[in-house]
Amino acid sequence: MSENLEGNEPVMQPVAVTPANEPSEPLIGSHQPGAPRVARSVSSDPEESALPNGSTPTTTRPNVRRTPRARRMSLSLTRVDAWSVAKVTFMLSIAGAIIQIVAAAIVWLLLDAVGVFNQLTQIVSATGLNADFDLKNVLSLTTVVSGMTIFSIVEVVLFTLLATIIALIYNVVSSLVGGVHLTLGDD
């Protein structure tokens, strides 16, 4: 092809066209050995998108800069399934009950290790109210753990019923009002 050209006609060189999702410039990590690393950004301004050696890229890009938009959705919470609320509340209150029972046992053991029960027994004995009063026998570990277990069982039942009733009331109110309106955004 170069045989047909005369000396003063321009020579057309092939231009490498890259797909839209691949950059035409080399990536930051793929630089030549010994060359400084240069951070590159995509810009629609030709002065900003110039190559490091001062030349402009051979491919032309449209001047339209497309920035990704955050997606937004407006949703309404109009109904809550009462059975799922009951199951979740039951499981969470069971977990809370186990934590309460273990915490009560640990607190009792710490109070016993510090000697609080013995000190209170000596204070009561010193007043002369009851000479054979022993607080450690009245509030033994088994009594405290048993009482906390009964309290936790009642608490589990009450929390589960209360949350289920609140879910049912919410369903009635949301059918009248339209529910809670949420706007969710994509970051």
C-alpha positions in Angstrom: 0.0 0.0 0.0 2.9 2.4 0.7 4.1 1.9 -2.9 1.2 3.8 -4.3 1.7 6.9 -2.1 3.8 9.8 -3.2 6.1 11.6 -0.8 3.8 14.4 0.3 0.6 12.5 0.9 -0.3 11.6 4.6 0.2 8.1 5.6 -2.8 6.6 7.5 -1.8 4.4 10.4 -4.2 1.9 11.9 -5.8 3.0 15.2 -6.3 0.4 17.9 -9.9 0.6 19.0 -10.7 -0.7 22.5 -14.2 -1.7 23.7 -16.0 0.7 26.0 -15.4 -1.3 29.1 -11.7 -1.6 28.7 -9.3 1.3 29.2 -7.2 2.4 26.3 -4.3 3.3 28.6 -2.3 0.7 30.5 -3.4 -0.1 34.0 -1.5 1.4 36.9 0.1 -1.9 37.9 1.3 -2.7 34.3 4.0 -0.1 33.9 7.4 -0.6 32.4 10.3 -1.4 34.7 12.1 1.7 35.9 9.3 4.0 34.9 7.5 6.0 37.6 3.9 5.0 38.4 1.3 7.4 37.2 -2.3 7.5 38.5 -4.7 8.0 35.7 -8.4 9.1 35.7 -11.0 9.1 33.1 -12.0 12.6 32.0 -13.8 14.2 29.1 -11.4 17.1 29.1 -8.6 16.5 26.5 -6.1 18.4 28.6 -6.7 16.2 31.6 -6.7 12.9 29.7 -3.4 13.6 27.9 -0.9 10.8 28.1 2.2 11.3 30.4 4.5 12.1 27.6 2.4 15.1 26.5 0.7 13.5 23.4 -3.0 13.0 23.2 -4.5 9.6 22.8 -5.2 8.4 19.2 -8.8 7.3 19.9 -11.5 9.9 20.2 -14.1 9.6 23.0 -17.4 11.4 23.0 -17.5 14.5 25.2 -20.4 13.2 27.2 -19.2 12.1 30.6 -21.4 9.4 32.1 -21.4 9.3 35.8 -23.1 6.4 37.5 -26.3 7.5 39.2 -27.4 6.1 42.5 -30.6 4.1 42.1 -33.4 5.1 44.4 -36.5 3.1 45.1 -39.5 4.2 47.1 -41.1 1.4 49.0 -44.0 1.1 51.4 -44.1 -1.4 54.3 -47.8 -2.1 54.2 -48.0 -5.5 55.9 -46.0 -7.5 58.4 -46.4 -11.2 58.7 -47.5 -11.8 62.3 -46.3 -15.4 62.4 -42.7 -14.5 61.3 -42.7 -11.7 63.9 -43.7 -14.2 66.5 -41.0 -16.7 65.5 -38.2 -14.1 65.4 -39.3 -12.5 68.7 -39.5 -15.9 70.4 -36.0 -16.8 69.3 -34.6 -13.4 70.3 -36.3 -13.6 73.7 -34.9 -17.1 74.3 -31.4 -15.8 73.6 -32.1 -12.9 76.0 -33.3 -15.4 78.7 -30.2 -17.5 78.4 -28.1 -14.3 78.7 -30.0 -13.2 81.8 -29.7 -16.6 83.5 -25.9 -16.8 82.9 -25.5 -13.2 84.0 -27.4 -13.8 87.3 -25.2 -16.8 88.0 -22.0 -14.9 87.3 -23.1 -11.9 89.5 -24.0 -14.3 92.4 -20.6 -16.0 92.1 -18.8 -12.6 92.1 -20.8 -11.4 95.1 -19.9 -14.6 96.9 -16.2 -14.4 96.0 -16.0 -10.8 97.2 -17.7 -11.7 100.5 -20.9 -9.6 100.3 -23.1 -12.3 101.7 -20.9 -12.8 104.7 -20.7 -9.0 105.3 -24.5 -8.6 105.2 -25.0 -11.6 107.5 -22.5 -10.0 110.0 -24.3 -6.6 109.8 -27.7 -8.3 110.5 -26.3 -10.3 113.4 -24.7 -7.2 114.8 -28.0 -5.4 115.0 -29.4 -8.2 117.1 -32.5 -8.7 114.9 -31.9 -12.3 114.0 -28.9 -14.2 115.4 -29.1 -17.3 113.1 -29.8 -15.4 109.9 -27.6 -16.5 106.9 -28.1 -14.6 103.7 -26.1 -17.1 101.7 -28.6 -19.9 102.6 -31.6 -17.7 101.8 -30.2 -16.5 98.4 -28.3 -19.6 97.4 -27.1 -20.1 93.8 -29.8 -22.6 93.0 -32.5 -20.3 94.3 -31.2 -17.3 92.3 -30.9 -19.4 89.1 -34.3 -21.0 89.6 -36.0 -17.6 90.2 -34.3 -16.1 87.2 -35.3 -19.1 85.0 -39.0 -18.7 86.0 -38.8 -14.9 85.4 -37.1 -15.5 82.0 -39.8 -18.0 80.9 -42.6 -15.5 81.8 -40.6 -12.8 79.9 -40.3 -14.9 76.8 -44.0 -15.5 76.7 -44.9 -11.9 77.3 -42.4 -10.5 74.7 -43.6 -12.9 72.1 -47.3 -12.1 72.6 -46.6 -8.4 72.8 -44.6 -8.3 69.6 -47.3 -10.4 67.8 -50.1 -8.2 68.9 -48.1 -5.1 67.8 -47.6 -6.7 64.4 -51.3 -7.3 64.1 -52.1 -3.8 65.1 -49.6 -2.4 62.6 -51.3 -4.4 59.8 -54.7 -2.8 60.7 -53.3 0.7 61.0 -51.2 0.4 57.8 -54.3 -0.7 55.8 -55.9 2.6 56.9 -52.9 4.9 56.5 -50.8 3.1 53.8 -47.9 1.9 55.9 -44.4 3.3 56.4 -42.9 4.8 53.3 -39.1 4.1 52.7 -36.7 5.4 50.1 -33.8 3.1 49.5 -30.7 4.3 47.8 -27.9 2.4 46.1 -24.4 3.7 47.2 
